Structures are given as C-alpha cells and as structure tokens.
C-alpha cells in the first residue's frame, strides 16, 4: 500500500462525502470495515443480490462495498467476486445432477431473468464444461448443446472473465451476476433424461445408434418436403407437401416398429426437451402436444422452463420435432398474413386474435394428424395392435417414473371468434389427404 493507494482512498472519501469509519461498524449497513468474516461477506452478497433483483438502481452502495472487499482480499475465500462465481458454478454442478441440461437451463434463465443474465449464465455453463471436461466425457446431446452455446457466446472464457476479482467490476456486471446467482438459488429440480456428470465416468458416453441407410433417406426426404411447405407462398402447395411428409413419416415409423418387434428388441424409450419461445408459448405448446399425441409420443409442459418434455421412441421423437417446427412456421406465416390483410384497426392484429388463431390451428392439426395416422395404420391390419400396445406400455411406464405427480389440466378461455375461424382455415390448408404428391 503506497502513496497511490492513499490518494485513491482520499479521492473516494471526497467523492462520497464520508469520514473514516470506526472498526465496530457491521457489514451490510452501508459501511465497510477490514477483517470481515466469510459469514458476514455472504450476508452482504445475499443482501446485494436481493437489491439487484428487486431494485438494481439502489444496489450501488452495496456493490461498491463488494468491489472494495474484492480489491483488498488476500485469498479467494474472502473475495466476494470469486465467491459469487464459485457459488454459481457449484449450483450449476448440482443442477446437472437434478436433471437440467445446458440449453434448457439457459432458456429458463432467459424466460425468468433477462437476456443479459441468461447470457452470463451461458458463459458460466461453458466455464463449468471446461472444468468437467464435458466435451470429452458427456453424452452426445450435451456436447451438441455446449457447442451451440459456445458458438453463440463466441467461445468460453475463465471464471475471472465472468466477474473481475480485482475490485474493478462494473455495477452492471455485478447486477447481472447477482441476478444469475439468485436464479440459481431458486432453481427447482428437473427430470434426468440423460446421465448426469457424476455418472459419466461409470457409464459409457451415450451415442446415438447409427441410423440405417433407409432411415437417413426417409428423414432427408421428409425434411425436403417440409422445407418446401415452409417456403412456398401458396397454401395448396404447403398443404400437399405437409400431408405427404406426415404420411411418409407415419409409414416409416410403423415399419420400424414392426421390424423391432420381429427382432425381439426392447422398446427404447427416450426423452427430449423442446424449448418454446414467447409470445404465445402455451398456444405453441398446445400445437406440439397434439402433434406428439398423433405420433404416439407423450408430452409434459414445464411452465418454469417454458419447454416441453417428450417421451417416445427415437424415430417418433424425431418426426414430432420436424413436424412441429414446420407447422409452427406455417402457422406463424398464416397468422401474419391474416394480420396484413386486415384493416389497421381490425382485431386480426390483437393478442386475443393470435391466441385464438394458434389454439384453433393446433386443435385442427391434431384432428387431421390423428386421422392420417389411423388411415396409415389401418393398411397394416391387426398385427399392428399388439406392437403399439407394447410400445404404449413402455412409454407410460417411463412417464410414470419421471413424472409421478404430474397433473392434467385444462385451460378455460374465451377465444376471439374471428381468430378461431382463421386458425381453423389455416390448419385445414396445412394438410391434405395422403398421396397428393408423388414422392
């Protein structure tokens, strides 16, 4: 501590109009004293976090205390910046054991906090991944998610890049970090769909079974049809492309189920999460749910994380994701066009109209897909019945294991009549009887 340090202290006193404080003052009252214990430091961090969440503009004095303590700390154990980062990383490690995965955690943070806090947490996830060597040890689904996060964040830094431990972190940096810390404190449990980090060393890294050449060709064909349905401006073309894609997917899934049954294979039930963006998340989730039901997949909505968990066999899960993505694009385009055709003051641009539109669209799509599946299944005869019963039993068993306390609810709402009619018409235009296009 030399002449420059004394000058900085005097400048701070002049700026804040303060006088030297007695050593008996406690942490958390707007003052600071040297020799603070770790327990007192944690209390100050907790108080600052509450201010950061509820009244960030009033958190300045506490953040200045934290920066001063960080500047004077002689070890990470009494450095508030290091403690905040370490606590977040510790809670991330716990979250993985409780069933969370990288992308759905960041998505939930974006929904529950802010884009800035979610971005900060994404960087923390990447720091944690470096420490755990996740890219070398984790299941494929984890590594894909981490790669996507790294691409969006421009790579991973170190723990010091999250919050400077030298006492020079900005107030904005502190507020973001404290909001992320508060989010992690309140994070509920999720469901384990893949092995958590504690099991990576004991279990082989789960890799997707190599797809057959026939499966790869079918998926490529379906994707091409759905891409055409999404890109065309003409409803008749979109409906024909979508109908053909659904027919191909359904028949391929049935063929695979029959082959697996003949080979005596066990039913491989897996789970995935589909992230749902706002606005109109519930209406979008309803669309995903009806598509899942029509394809022998069970779905559960998680309001906290704004995502749907899907349980089913891999082929069915894949086709549900593809069909949901495509029909959502088509629904959004049709809804936008309805608004553009309306008068500026008309209801087609209102929130109630759009909610009704998407709800009606989902209802009608569900009816159409169920009919399409039944027609395709009927061509296979009675041999298909025990196959699907066995598959349904396996999916139901996994569902009960993961969601023993889930409830089925219904949303009662008054829908905009014009929006409902428009959504029904758009859904009718999204599907046609199978075989309208030669594949």
N, C-alpha and C positions, 0 to 999 in steps of 0.2 A: 504494500500500500504506500504509494509515494505522493508527490505533490499533485500529480494529475488526478489521482483518486480523491484527494481532499477538495480540489477545485470542483470536481463533479458533484460531490456531496453538498458543497456550499451552493452550487447552482440549483440543485434540486430543492434545497430549503428555501431559496429566494423565490423559485417558481411556485412552490406550493404554500408559501407563507407559513411554514412550520418552524417550530423551535425544537431543540434537542429533546428527545422523549426519555422519560425515566425508564429504567430497565424493568420495572414491575408491570408495565402495560402488557396486556394479553393480546395474542394473535386473534384477528377476526373482528376487532373493534375499530378498524381504520388506522391502526398504528402497527409498528413492527419493532421487534427487538431481536438482538442476536441471541444465539443459544436456543432457538426454538426446537422443541421436540418433534419427532416424526408424527406423533398423535395430534399435536397442535397444527402441524402442517397439513395433515389430512383433513382436519376440520376446516381449515382455511380453503383448501381446494374444494371441499364439498359446498361451502358457502358460495364460493365464486361460481361454481357450476350452477347452483340454483339461480343466481343472478343472470348468468349467461343465457339460461333457458327462458326465464320469466321477464327479465328486464336488462338486456345486454348493455344498454347505454349507461346503466348505473353500476356496471361491473368494473369500471375503470380503476377505482381506488384499490380494489382487491387484486386486480391483475398487476398493478404497479407493485404491490407487496410481493406477489409471487415472482415477478421479474427480479426484484431486489434480492429475494431469498435465493433465487437461482444463480444470480451473479456472485453471491457470497458463499455459495455452497462449496464444501470441500470434498463431497462424495455424492454419488447418485442417490444414496439413501435419504439425503436431506435436500435434494434438488427437486422442487415441485414440478418442473417441466419433465424431468426424467420419470418422476413418479406417475404423472398423468399418462405418459406414453406407455410405461410398463404396465399400468393397470388396464389400459385398453387392450394391449397385446395379450395380457393374461385372460381377460374376459373373452377375447376372440378365440383363444385356445379352448376355453370352456364351451363357447357357443358351438364349435365344431362337434364336440362330444355330445351336445344336446340336439344334434340333427341339422343345424344350419349349414348351408353351403355358401361359398363366396358370393355368387351373384345374387341369390335371394336375400342375403343379409344386406348387401349394399342397396338393393332395390327397396327393401323395407326401410332403411335409413333415409333414402330419398323421399319416401312417402311420409315418414313420421318426423323428419327434421327439416333439412334443406339440401339443396344441390351441393352447397359448399361442404357441409358436414358429411354428406354421403361420399363426396369425392375424397375428403380427408380419410374417411374410413376405408375407402378402396385402397388408398396408398398404405394404410396400416395393414390391411389384409396382405398386400404384396410383401411388406416387411416381414410379417409373420410367416409367409410362404418361403421366404429366403431362409429364415431361421430353421424351419422344419424340413427343408429340402423337399418341399411338396412336389415340385416339378419332376423329381426323380422317384418319389415314393407314392404319390397319390393315385387314386383311380383316374381313369381317363376323363370322366365327367368333370372332376376337379381341375385337371390340367387344362382342359378346354376353357373353363370359366376363368381361370387365372390368366391364361393367355389373352382373353378378351379384355379383362380388366387392365392388364399391363399395356395393351395397345391403346386403350382409351386414356390411360394416365401417362403415357409416354415413358413407361418403364417403372422400375421400383427404386426407391432411394433407401436410406438407412433410417434408424429411429430418430437421429438428430434432425433429419430433414422434416420430420413431422412437426416438431416443436423445438425450437432452438433452446438448448440447455444453458446458454451463456448469459441469460438475463436480458436479451435484446429481442425477444419475440414480440411481435406487434400485438396490440389489443385485439385486432380482428383474428389473428392466428389463435390466440388464447380462447376467444369466444367459440370459434369453430371446434377446437379440440375439446373444450369443456362440454359443449353440446353433444359431441360424439361420445364422450365419457358417460354423460347422463343417459343417453340412448342405450349404451351397453349395459348399464346398471339395471335397466328396466326390461331387458330383452327376455321374452318368455322362451320356454322350450319349444323345439320343433320335433320333427319325426326323422329318425335315421333311415335314409333311403340308400345310403352307401356307407361303407366302413369309415369311421372317423379316424383322425390321425393316430390315436392310441392303438389302433388295430392294423395300421399299415405295415408294421414290421412283422406281424404274425400271419397276416393273410396276404396271399398273392394280390398284386395290383389287378383290380378288375378291369378287364379289357373286353370290349365288345367282340362277340363271336364273329369271325369273318363272314361277311354276307355272301350268299350264293350268287353266282352269276345271274341267275334268273331273277333273284330279288333285286339286285342292283339295276338290272334293265327295267324292271317294273317301276322302281322308285324314280328312275330317270324319266321314264315315260309319263308318270303321274305329275312330276314336277313341271315338265314341259307343258302339259295340258293346263295345269293351274296357272302357270306363268302367262299363258295365252289368255286365260279367263280374266286375269288381273289387268292385263294391258289393253284389251280391246275396249273401245268406247261403245260397242253395240251390245245391248242386253241379250239378244238372241244368241249371239256367238258365245258370250260369257256363260250363259246357262247351259249350252251344249257342251262346252269344254269341261265345266264343273261336273256335270252329270256323268260324262264319260270317265273322268278321273275317279269319281266315287265308285262307279261300277267296277273299274279295274282294281282299285284298292280292295274292295269287298271280296271279290272273287279270289284275289291273290291271298288275302288273309285266311279265307276258308280253305284254300288248297294247302296252305302251310299247316293249318290246324289238323287237317286230315292226315297229312304226311307224318306229323309229330305223333299223332295217335297211333298210327300203324307201326311206327318205330318204337313205341312204348316210352317215349320221352316224358319226363315230368313237365308239368306246366310251369314255365319260367315267368313268374310274376315279378315285375319291376315297377319302380316308381320314379316319376319325374315331376319337376315343378315348372309350370308355365307362368311367367311374370305378366301381370296385367297392368297396363298403364291407365292413368286417369286422363281425361274425364270419362265418365260413364263406365267405370270399372265393373260395377255389378251387372250392368247390361251386357258388357263384353264377356264377363264370366258366365253369364247365362247361355250365351252362344256356345262357348267352349263346352259347357256341361251337356247341352243337347247333342252336340257332335260326339262327345265321349260316350254318352248312353247309346247312341245309334251304332257305335262300333265296339260294344262290349267292354267298355272302359269305365271305371268308377272315378268320380271326381269329388274333391273336397275344397271348398273355398276357405282361404285364410285371410280374414279381413285385416289383421295387423300387418301382414307382409304383402298384401294385395297380390296374391298369387293363388293358383290352383294346383293342388297335388293330384296327379293322375296315376292310377294303378291299373295295370293290364299287362298283356304280353308285348314284347318289343315291337312286333310288326304293327299291332293295333295302336300302340302309343305313337309310333312314327306317323301313321296315316292321320291320326287325330290332330297332331301338331300341324301337319301340312295343310289339312283341310281347314283348320281354324284360321291359320294365317291367311289363306286365300279368301275365305268367305268374309273375314273381317275387312280385308282390303276392299272387296266388292261392296260390302255393306256401307263402309265409310264413303266410298265414292258415290254410291246411290243416294246416301243421305245428303252429301254435299251438293249434288246436282239438284235434289229436291229443294234445297235452300236457295240455290242460284236461280231457279226458275220462279221462285216466289217473289211477290212484291216486297219491297224493303220493310214494310210494316207487318207483313204476314207472319203467321205463327211458325212457319217451317224453319225459321232460324232460332227458335226458342229452345231452351233446355228441355222443357217438357215434351216438345215435339220430338227431339232427338232421342230422348229416353224411350218414348213410346215406339219410335221407329225401330230402334235396336231390339227392344223387347219383342215386338211383333215379328221382326226378322228372325230372331232366334227361335221363337215358337214354330213358325212355319218351316224353317230349315229343319228343325227336329222332326217334324211330321214327314217331310219329304225324305230325309235320310233313313228314317225307320222303315218307310215303305220300300225304299230302294234296297235296303239290306234284306228285308223279308222276301222280296222278289228274287234276289240273287240266291238266298239260302234255299228257297223252295226248289230250285233246279237240282239241288244235291240230294233231295229225298230225306228219308228218315234216318239215314246213317249219321247225319249231322247233329241230331238231337243229343245223344249221349256225350259227344265231343264237347259241345257247348256247355252242357250241364257240368261236366268235369272242370272245364275251364272257369265257369262262373263260381263254382265252389272254391277253387283255389284263390281266385281274386277276392271273394268275400272273406275268406279266412285271413288273408293278408290285410285286408281293410279293417277287420275287427282287431287285429293285433296292433296296428298302427294308430287306429282311431277308436278306442273302446268307448269314448264318451261323446262322440260326435252326435249332433242333433240335426234333424231335418226340419228346416223352417220354410215358411212361405212368405213372400213379400206381398202385402196388400197395398195396392196403389191405384190412384185414379190416373188413367192414361189419357193423353191427348188423342182424341179420336182420329184426327187427320194424320197424326204421326203413326198411329197403329195401322191405318189403312195403307199408308205409303210404304211402311215397312213390310207388310204382308205382300204387297205387289212386288216389291224388290226381291223378296225371298222366293216368290213364285218364278221370278226371272232368273234366279240363280241356279235352278235345277230343271232338267227335262228328263223324260223317260230315257233309260239307259240305251245306248246304242245309236244315239243321234249322230255321232261322228264315227267314222271308221278310224280305228286306232292304227 
